[in-house]
Amino acid sequence: MAKLKYLFIAILALWMALYFQPLGRATDQPAQLTEAGHQLLERGQPAAAFHTWDKALKLYEQDRNSEGILGTKINQGLALSAMGQSPRVCSLLVEALSLDEWVCDLESPYTSTTEQRLTALLQNISSQPISALGLQSLGRHHTNFWEKRRGDLDPQSRRAEGGRP
């Protein structure tokens, strides 16, 4: 009878181990984390959103999913921006897009050499739509920097410069 009891316990333990063991990460888990990060950001919790996207980033890196990695870093840039960490935003986007760090040097004067260097960099960027989104985020970051530097323009000045009122 004791042997039967131990056999039953062993079978039960094996069944529990198999039943409760994860069968592998679901392929949509990074996407779910991405969505959760957006919800956190919308609720005004950028730090929590950043950490949620960091979890998604690790999963995308494990899968070697370059589009997921880039998209997640763009999302992390949104969270950093919401937390007021402007220098980190630029560094993160520049790294994600495989650009040179000098792109973040907004203090240097814009010259024809700068334009040539930017043109050369842009020619090497992937033609994936997610890369265009990354460039758009980087451009928005630079625009925000200069608007803050000049002081918030009044609505008429923005309209005159082609911006939104």
N, C-alpha and C positions, 0 to 999 in steps of 0.2 A: 504494500500500500504506500509506503514512504517513497519507493521508486516512482510510482505513478504520480505522486504529488510533485516530485521534483521534475518529472518529465512535463507535467502540465505547466509548471512555473517556467520552465525553459522555453516551451512553445509559446506561452503567453509573452514572455520577454522578447523573443524573436519577432513575434507578430507586432508588438508595440514598437520595436526598433525599426522595422520595415514600414509600418504604417505612419509613424510620426517623422520619419526621416524625409527631408525635402528631396524631391526627385530632380532637383536641379532648378536653377533660377528660371523663372518664366521670362521669355524673350521680351515681354512688354514691361518688365519691372522698371528699367530705366525711363521708359515713357511715362509710367505712373509717377515716378519720382519727379520727373520734369513737370508734370501737371500739378503735383502737390506743391512744388516750388513756386509756380505761378500763382497758385491760390494763396500761399503764404505772403508773397510779395503784394498781391492785391489787398490783403488784410493789414498791410503796414508792418510786416515782420520780415524785413530784408535779411537780417542775420540768419534767421531760421531757413529762409528760402535759399540763401547761399550754401548752408550746410546740407540741405536736402539735395541741391544740385551737385554738391561735392560727392555725395553718395552715387548719384547717377553718373557722374564723370568717371568714377572708379570702375563702374560696371561697363561703361562704353570703352574705357581703356583696356579692360580685360578682353572685351570682344574685338578690339582693334577697329572700332567703328569710328572712322575719322569724321564723318558728318555729325554723328552724335557728340563726339568730343568737342568739335567746333561750336555746335549749337549750344551745348551746355556751358562752354566758356563765355559765350555771348550772354547767356542768361545770368551767369555769375557776375558779369560786368554790370548788368542792370541792378543787381542787388548791391554791389559795391557802390554804384552811383547813388542809389537811394540812401546808403549809409554815409555818403559824403566822402568817400575814399577815391577821389578823382585820379591821383597818380597810379593807384593800383588798377583802376579801370583800363587806363591806356596800356600799361604793361601787360595786363592779361590779354587784351585784344591783339596787341602786337605779337605776343607769343603765339596766340591761337592762329593768327593769320600768317605766321612765319615771316614777319616783317622785321626790319632792323629797328633797334631801340631808339635811334635818333628821331624816329617819327613822333615820339612822345615829347621831344624837346620843343615846346611851344614858345620858348623864349628867344630862340634864334631867329634872325630875320629871314624872310622868305625871298629867295633869290632865284635866278634862272637855273643855277646849279641845283638848288633844292627841287625845283620843278623837274629837272632831268632825272634826279635820283628817285623822286616819287614815280615818275613814268616808268623807269626801269623796274622798280619794285612791283608796280601794278601789273606789269606784263608777266610776272612770274607767279601771280596768284591763280589759284585753281578757278576753273570756270563753273564750279558748282554754285547753285543758287544760295547755299548757306554761306559761301564766301562773300557774296554780294551783301548779304545781311550783316556779316561781320564788318565789312567796310562801311556800311551805312551806320552801324553802331559807333564805329571809330570816328566817323565824320560828325555824328551827333555829339559825341563826347568833346571833340575839338570845338564845335560851335558853341556848346554850353560854356566851355572854358573862356572863350573870347567874349561872350555875352556878359559873363560875370566880371570879367576883367574891365570891360568898358563901362560897366554899370548897367543895370536893367534899362533897356530902351523903352521909351513910351510907345504906345500902340501906333501912333502916326509914324514914328521913326522906323519901326519894324516894317510897316506897310511900304514905306518908301524904299526900304532895302530888300523888298520882296519876301519878307517873313510874314508869319501869321500875326494878327493883332492880338 
